[in-house]
């Protein structure tokens, strides 16, 4: 097992940003071991025990001007290690070190461009080589007066202190979010920061794999585990990792909810049984799930109902394999952060997930979630490390609740079948045009709207659907895929001609944020 105490460690103090974990992801790309801890858990004793080589202060939803708003321990600034403040973290640094933050100035959300100042800064090595740098802003307050020792190294139209630093004390602060995909050169900033802090980069996916195996063995002991296998990358990587740790103590349960894509069940069961020597139960529970969901329209009720039914099914099969004590899932960090802060921090809940907030408070098994702190790209890397086939590791994400959350409004068998057929046509189009690997995720949403159309010489009154396709690196932020009008027109024609029940096709061009990737 990799000994974490032997690693050079970086501490991320979490003030509740929705994208704090992306900071960790950037650092992992540079092979840096880091841990995220909510601000309320970090005190002087914690800092002494953790002994960080550097500290990053995350963004957050609060205002430093509010009474009782989060702060870092003042001792962070006397550790003698580099400190980097991000967005709210910059404002915290200024407030605690003698600067000034004000509200009521121009707010700044989304893309912005930062211009350099004449003075050079090692943190910005590789920045501004081609002129202004694109960044991602998300702030209402802003710094209006610098703390003693700080100088300005970059400005944006609405953030005159976009990049500030006190190089003598190795304190750095930026108003934007370098961790998100929409700050294209953000990774370089983090690489420069850890280089300044003297990190050598001794953390790898191989190390994560080894440690995860040991953690699973320590948690499970000699108990039996069942794994909810959806056929997606996440649950499959979790299953293979857990099987490596505990062997035949693991049984996979593939639950056919009746809300899978066309041919999904046969493909998943066939592939897993043919490729991996892991016990697998194929549970056809489509009537159970669809009967419970038929007529349900509230998305949170859908998710919680699905979560409850999954647990009931797993409980039943846990008994059939001799009393499994643990339920394993492929939960990822984006699932967690949208449901509740993974580390107990103050991030805002966006929606529950069937395998996070959708699970009942009381169930008969404990959870094993070895991927809970990873992003999708990291899971793919772990899958490659574990030897999963490339064609499988590269599959688009598919949500555990399946087509239920791609059918806004009431669920019916008829609507699910219409959606299944439309989705199959859409994905076939994407593959035929050679676009599958360029797209992070693509699907059809069947809208709770009927529209008038003309088909042949008659009037139709059928459903409208929305095509969704996004590009992303980690699932936390995403842009819509820029299909050509020719592709969209061809696809719409095929869906309307081949899928009875749809007479209108739209394309969703919403980014994340402000939207989410899935519609519910």
N, C-alpha and C positions, 0 to 999 in steps of 0.2 A: 504493500500500500504506500502511496505517496504521502510523505509526512508534510502536512500543510505548514507546520511550525518551521520547517526547513526552508520554506519559500520566502522570498522577499514579498512583503505584503503591502498592499495599498488599501486604504480605508475610504469608502464612499459614504458620506453622511447624507442620509436621505431625508429631504424636506417635503417629500410627497409628490414629486413630479411624475406624470404618467410615463415619462421616458427615462427615468433614472437607470433602469436596467440596461438601456442602450449604452450608457457610459461603460458599464461592466463589459458589454459585448465588444466595444471598441478596444478596451484594454486586453481582453482575451485574444483579439486578433493580433495583438502585439506580444502575446505569450506572457502576460502579466497576471499574477494571482491577485485577486481583489475580493473584497466582501462588502456588501451593502448592509448598513445598519441604520434604523430609524433614529433621528436626532434625539428622541427622548430616551433612548437606551445608551447613548454615548456620554459618559461622564469621565472625570479625571481617572478613576480607577480602571475603567474600560480602556482608556487610551494607554495607560501604562502597561496593561496586560497585552493589548493587541500589538503595541510597538510598531506602528505603521512607518513605512519608509517615505510615504507621501499621503496627502489627504485631498480628496475632492469633495466640495460642497455642492449638492445637486440643486436643480431648480425646484419649484414648488408652487402650489396654488394660492398661498397666503400673501399678504402684504406685510413687509417689515414694519409698516406704520401702525398696524393693528396691535392693540393691547394683547399681550400674551402670545404673539406670533413666534414661530420657531427660531431658535438661535443655536449656534454651535457653542460648545464649551470654550470659554475664553482661553483655556490652556492649549487649544489647538494651535494658537498663534505663537506659542512659546515652546513648541516641540523642537524647533530647529529643522523642520523638514519642509519641503515645498508644499504649498497649498494652492489649489485651483478652485475658484468659485464660478459656478455656472448660473446665469440668469438670477434667480432668487438668491443663489449662493454668492453672487457678486454683491448684491444689495446687503446681504448679511455681513459680508466682510467689511463693507464701507460703514455700516451702522456700528459694528463692534470695534472698528479700528479708528473711528473719529471722522468719517466722511458723512455725507448727507444724501438721503434718498427722498424724493418727493413724488406725489401722485398728482393727477390732473394735467400732466403733459400729454403730448401725442402718444397714443398707444400704438403698438407695433406687433402685428401678427402675420405670420407667413414669411415669404421670401423677402429678403432685403440684401443690400450690397454694402459691404464695409470697405472703406478707403483707408490706406495706410497713412501713418504719420512719419515724419522724417527719421525719428530715432529708431534704431534697430533693436530687436529683441530676439533672443535665442528661441523662445517659444514659437516664434513665427517663421522659423526656418522653412522655406518652401512655400510660404504664403506670399501673395501679391506679386508673384513672378510674372503673371500675365495681366496685372492690373487689379481692379477691385475684386474682392472675393464674395461669392454668393453665400449667404447664411440663412438660417431659419430663426426668426424672432417670435417670441410669444411672451410679451410683457405689457403690463399696464403702468406700473411704477418705473422710475428710472433714476439712476445716480445723477445728482446735480452738483455734488462737491466731493472731491477725492480726499481720502485719508492721507495723512502725512506720509511722504515717501513714495507715493504712487504717481505715475505719469500716464498720459494717454498715448496709446500706440495704434489705435484704429477708431474710426468714427463711422456712423451711418446717419442717414437723414434725420431719424428720430431718436438716435442714441449717441449723443456726443462723446460718451465714455464707453463705446462698444467694446474696446479692448484696453485694459489698464493693467499695470504691473508695478510692483516694487521689487526690482531685480536683486537688490542687496539682500532682502529677506526671502527671496524666492517665493513671493506671493504674486499670484496671477489671477485675473478675473475678467470674464467676458459676459456681455449681456445676452448673447445668442446661445443657441444649443448646438455645439459642434458634434454631438453624438448622433444626431438624426441624419437620415440619408440625404435630406435636402440642404445640408451643409456639405457640399461635395468634398471639400478638402479638410473636413473636420478630423478625420483619422490622423492626419499629419500633425495636427495640433496636439492630440493626445500622445502620439509617439514622441513628439518633442518634449512634452512634459515629463514622461517617464524616463526619457534619456537624461534630462536635467536632474532628475531625482536619483540617477545612478542604477536604475533597474537593468538587469541583464537579460530578462525574458526567459523564465524557466518553467512556464506553465503551458501545457499542450493538451490536445484532445486525448492523446494517449494517457496522460496523467489523469485527466478527468474520468476516463473509462476505468482505470485501475482503482481510483478512489471510490467511484460509484459502485463498483462491484463489492468492495469491502463494506461500504455503507449498507448495501442491500443485505449482505450476509449478516451484518451486525443487527439490523432491524428485524429480520425475518427469523433468524435462528434455524430451527429444524421444522418450522411450520410450513403448511401448504399455502400456495398463493394462486389465485386466479387472476388472469389479465383480460381486461375488456379490449378485445381486438376489433378495431373498426375497419382495418384494411388500409388505413392511412399510414403515412410515414411515421407519425409520432408514436402511435400505439405499437407499430411493428418494431421500431427501434427499441422501445421500452421492453417489449417481449423478448427480443434477442439478447438485450443486455441483462435482463433478469435471469434468463435461461443460462447465460454464461455464469452468473453468480450462484444459482441454486439448482440448476439442472432439472430433474424430473419432479422437484417440489412444485414446479409451475405447470398449470394447465391454462391454456388460452380458451376464451369463450367468445366466439363471434356471434353477436346478437343481430339477427336480421329483423330490423324494426319495421320493414315494409316501406321505409323512407330512404332506401339506397338508390344510387344511380342504376341505369339499365345495365344488367349483367354483372353488377358489382359483387353480389354475394358469391356467385360461381367463381368469379375471377380470384377473389380473396381466398376463399376456402381452398381452391385448387392450387394456388401459388404457395400458400403456407404449408399445405400438406406435402406438396411435391418437393419444396425447397428446404424446409426445416423439420427436424425430427423433434417437434414439440407437440405434446398432446393437445388436440383441438376439439372443442365441442361446437357444433353448428346448431345454434338455437334459433329456430324460426318462431319468432314472437310477433309477427307482423299484426295479427289480429288484436293482440293485447295492446300494442302501442296505438294503432290507428283507432281502435274503438275508444280508447281513453282520450284521444286528441280530437276526434271528430267533433266539429262545431266550436272548438276552442280558437279564439282569435288573439288573446293577449299574449305577447311574446314571452313575457316573464313566466306566465302560467305554463306555456309550452315547455320552456326549458326546465322548469322545476318538475313538471309532470314526467318529462323524459328522464331526468335524473333519478326521480323516485322509482320509476319502472325499471331502469337499468339495475338499480341496487336490488330490487325484488328478484329480478332474473338471476343476478349474480349470487344472491343469497341461496336461491334454489339450487343452483349448480355447485355452489360451495359445499353444500351438504352431499351432493351426489359424488363428489371426488374425495369424500372422507373428511369433511370439515375444514375447509380452507379458512384461515384466520385473517388473510390479507387480500385486499383488492388492489391490483396494479392498474395504473392508468398512464396514458401518454400526455398528461397535462404539461403544457408549456407556459413560460412566463407571460406571454401576451394574453393567455386565458386568465391567468391569475391577476394581472395588473388591471384588467378590465372588470374583474369581479370584486376584488378587494386587494389592498396592498399586501404583497407576499410577505413582507417583513414586518407587518404591523404598523406601518407608517400611515400618514394621513392622506394618501392619494384618494382621488374621488372615484366612486364606483360608476362604471359606464354601463355594464350589463352583466348579469350572471351567466355562467357557462354551466352546461349540464354536468360537467365533471369538476366543477369548483363550487360556485354558489348554488347550483341546482341540486346538490346532494342533500338528503335529509340530515338533520342534526344527529339523529340517533340511527345507527345501522350496526349490523352485527360484525362487520369487518373493519380493520384498520387499513388506511391507505398507504400504498407504496407508489411514489411518484418520482422516479429517478431523473426525469427530464424537467422538473418544475422550474429550474433556474436557467433553462436554455431557450434560445430563440430558434426559429425554424432552420436558419442556415447552419447553426451549430448542430442541430439534430441531424441534418443531412451529412455534416462532416463526421459526426459520431457513427452514423450508419455506414459510411464508407470505411471508417476505422474498424467496424465490426464485420465488414465484408458483405454487406447487403448489395444486391445487384444495382448497378447504376440506373437502370431503367425504372427501378422501383424507388430508389432514393430521390429521383427527380420528379416524382408525381406531384401534381398540384395538391394543396391542402384540401381536405374534405371534412366538414365539421361533424362532430359526434352526433348532434341532433339531426343531421342529414337534411333531407329536403323539407323538413318541417319548418325550418327557419328561412327557407327560400320561397315560402308560400305565405306571404303576409296575409293576415286575415284568417278566416276559418279554414280548418283542415278538412278535406274530404278525400275519399279514395279517388274520385273522378279527377280532382285538381292535381293530386299527386301523380296520377298516370299521365295527364297532359304535360306536367312539368318534366317528368322523367323523359318523355319522348323529345320535348324541345331541347332539353339539356344534351341529349345524345346527338342531335343534329348539330348543335352549336360546337360541341367538342370535336365532332367529326370534321367540321369546317376548319377549325383551328389547326387540327393535325394535317389536313389535306394541304393547307397553305404553309405548312412548315413553321408555324408560330408557337407551338406548344411550349418549347423550352425558353422562349423569350418572355413568356407570361408567368407571373407568380401564381395567379389563381383566376379561373374563369368559370362562370356559371350563369344559369338563367334564373331569374326570379319571376314567379307567376303573380301578377298583381291582382288585388281584390277589386278589380275594375272591369266592367264589361263595356265594350264600345261597339258602335254601329259600323258595319263595313258592307262592302259590296263584293260578293263572290259569285262569278258567273253573272246570271241575270237576276240573282236574288239578293235579298237583304240578309246580312248576318248580324248576330249580336253575341259576340264571343269575348274571351278574355284578352287583355293586353299583357305582354310580358316585357321584361327589361333584361337586356344582356349586360353582364358585368365582367370586366377583365381588367386586372391591375398589374402593375409592375411594382416590385418591392424587394427589399433585401431581408428584412426581418419581420415584416407583418405589422410593425408598430406605426409606420407611415407608408403611404402608397399613392401612386399616381395611376390614373386610368390609362389603359393601353391605347395608343393612337392608331386604331384600325383605319384603313382607307375606306372611303365611301363606297367603293366598289365591293369590298369585302362585306361591309354591313348590309348593302343592298342585296347581295347574293345570299347572305345568311338569312335575312328577313324573308326573302322569297321562298327559300327552302322550308323554313319553319312554318310559314302560313300554308304552303302547299302540302307539307307532309304531316302536320300535326293538327288534327281536328280539334277545334276548341279555342284556337288562337287566331285572331284576325288583325292584330296590331303589334309591332315590335319596336321597342325603343332601346337606346343605348345610354347607360349610366356613366356620366363623365365627372362624377364627384371624386375628389381626392380624399385621402385620410391623413390627418383631419381635414375638413370638419366631419365627414362621414366615417362610418366604419366600413370594412370590406364587405361583410355580410349585411343583409338588409335588416335582420333582426338579431 
